[in-house]
Amino acid sequence: MWIDITRGMAALKSAWSFGSTGGAAETVTMADSVSSADFLAEAESYIYMGRHQSAAILAGDALEATLHQLCREYRVALPRKPTIDGMNAQLAQIGVYDSQVEQRLAELQTLWEKANCGLWSEVSKSEVETMLGEIRAFVSRHVAY
């Protein structure tokens, strides 16, 4: 039952972010107020509880929050509803990181999207553990707290 609730919440979150124009400022404000470290810590706890799909969603949220923070830090102009793809491309373009990092972040985003859409069979525990480690390393390399 809990997995069904998680799937439902992921579907609602995806539908809201793709189809809604109202309330977008609230979403950005909430994401800005929660640090990537908070998302990663919560994702780790979900891994230990055996809920790697939920951990993948939180890890993706950490990646998104980190990219938002980097865009603010490097004064990258963002559209009203920025995407991970857009932020990732702009940060690589201005030289914050190279094209290999950009490509790997895009791959991690794909895994996040699969988890967000409830494609559980396409999200393995080992992939999520790798994802968490890579996002944690990316955050420690590029974000100063």
C-alpha positions as CSV (number, residue, x, y, z in Angstrom):
1,M,0.0,0.0,0.0
2,W,2.8,2.4,0.9
3,I,4.4,1.9,-2.5
4,D,1.1,2.7,-4.2
5,I,0.9,6.0,-2.2
6,T,4.5,6.8,-3.2
7,R,3.7,6.1,-6.9
8,G,0.6,8.3,-6.6
9,M,2.6,11.1,-5.1
10,A,5.3,10.8,-7.8
11,A,2.6,10.9,-10.5
12,L,1.0,14.0,-8.9
13,K,4.3,15.7,-8.6
14,S,5.2,15.0,-12.2
15,A,1.7,16.1,-13.4
16,W,1.9,19.3,-11.4
17,S,5.4,20.2,-12.6
18,F,4.6,19.6,-16.2
19,G,1.0,20.8,-16.5
20,S,0.6,23.6,-14.0
21,T,1.5,27.3,-14.4
22,G,0.0,28.4,-11.1
23,G,2.0,27.8,-8.0
24,A,5.3,27.4,-9.7
25,A,6.8,30.1,-7.5
26,E,5.8,28.0,-4.4
27,T,7.6,25.0,-5.8
28,V,10.8,26.9,-6.4
29,T,10.7,28.5,-3.0
30,M,10.3,25.1,-1.3
31,A,13.1,23.6,-3.4
32,D,15.3,26.6,-2.5
33,S,14.6,26.2,1.2
34,V,15.6,22.5,1.3
35,S,19.3,21.9,0.7
36,S,20.6,19.1,-1.4
37,A,22.2,17.6,1.7
38,D,18.8,17.3,3.3
39,F,17.5,15.5,0.2
40,L,20.5,13.2,0.1
41,A,20.3,12.3,3.8
42,E,16.6,11.4,3.4
43,A,17.4,9.4,0.3
44,E,20.0,7.4,2.2
45,S,17.4,6.6,4.9
46,Y,15.1,5.3,2.2
47,I,17.8,3.1,0.8
48,Y,18.2,1.5,4.2
49,M,14.5,1.0,4.5
50,G,14.5,-0.9,1.2
51,R,12.7,1.8,-0.8
52,H,15.3,2.6,-3.5
53,Q,12.7,4.0,-5.9
54,S,11.8,6.7,-3.4
55,A,15.5,7.3,-2.8
56,A,16.0,7.9,-6.5
57,I,13.3,10.5,-6.5
58,L,14.9,12.3,-3.5
59,A,18.4,12.0,-5.1
60,G,17.0,13.6,-8.3
61,D,15.5,16.4,-6.1
62,A,19.0,16.9,-4.6
63,L,20.4,17.2,-8.1
64,E,17.8,19.7,-9.1
65,A,18.4,21.8,-5.9
66,T,22.1,21.7,-6.5
67,L,21.8,22.9,-10.1
68,H,19.5,25.7,-8.9
69,Q,22.0,26.7,-6.3
70,L,24.9,26.7,-8.9
71,C,22.8,28.8,-11.3
72,R,22.2,31.4,-8.6
73,E,25.9,31.3,-7.6
74,Y,27.1,31.8,-11.2
75,R,24.3,34.2,-12.0
76,V,22.8,32.1,-14.8
77,A,19.5,33.5,-16.0
78,L,16.8,30.9,-15.7
79,P,13.3,30.8,-17.2
80,R,10.3,30.8,-14.9
81,K,10.2,27.0,-14.8
82,P,13.8,25.8,-15.2
83,T,14.5,22.2,-16.1
84,I,17.5,20.1,-15.1
85,D,18.4,19.8,-18.8
86,G,18.5,23.5,-19.2
87,M,20.4,24.3,-16.1
88,N,22.8,21.5,-16.8
89,A,23.5,22.7,-20.3
90,Q,23.9,26.3,-19.2
91,L,26.3,25.4,-16.4
92,A,28.4,23.3,-18.7
93,Q,28.4,26.0,-21.4
94,I,29.9,28.6,-19.0
95,G,32.5,26.1,-17.8
96,V,31.3,25.2,-14.3
97,Y,32.0,21.6,-15.3
98,D,32.9,19.7,-18.5
99,S,30.8,17.9,-21.1
100,Q,31.4,14.5,-19.5
101,V,29.9,15.7,-16.2
102,E,27.0,17.2,-18.1
103,Q,26.4,13.9,-19.9
104,R,26.5,11.9,-16.6
105,L,24.1,14.4,-14.9
106,A,21.7,13.9,-17.9
107,E,21.9,10.1,-17.3
108,L,21.2,10.6,-13.6
109,Q,18.2,12.8,-14.5
110,T,16.9,10.0,-16.8
111,L,17.0,7.6,-13.8
112,W,15.2,10.2,-11.7
113,E,12.5,10.7,-14.3
114,K,11.9,6.9,-14.5
115,A,11.4,6.8,-10.7
116,N,9.3,9.9,-10.8
117,C,7.0,8.3,-13.4
118,G,6.7,5.1,-11.4
119,L,8.7,2.9,-13.8
120,W,9.9,0.8,-10.9
121,S,11.2,-2.1,-12.9
122,E,13.6,0.3,-14.7
123,V,15.2,1.6,-11.5
124,S,17.5,-0.9,-9.7
125,K,18.8,-0.6,-6.2
126,S,22.4,-0.7,-7.4
127,E,21.8,2.2,-9.9
128,V,20.2,4.3,-7.2
129,E,23.1,3.6,-4.8
130,T,25.5,4.7,-7.6
131,M,23.3,7.7,-8.3
132,L,23.5,8.8,-4.6
133,G,27.2,8.5,-4.5
134,E,27.7,10.4,-7.7
135,I,25.4,13.2,-6.7
136,R,27.0,13.4,-3.3
137,A,30.4,13.7,-5.0
138,F,29.1,16.3,-7.4
139,V,27.7,18.4,-4.6
140,S,30.9,18.2,-2.5
141,R,33.0,19.1,-5.6
142,H,30.9,22.1,-6.8
143,V,28.9,23.5,-3.9
144,A,30.4,25.5,-1.0
145,Y,28.3,25.5,2.1
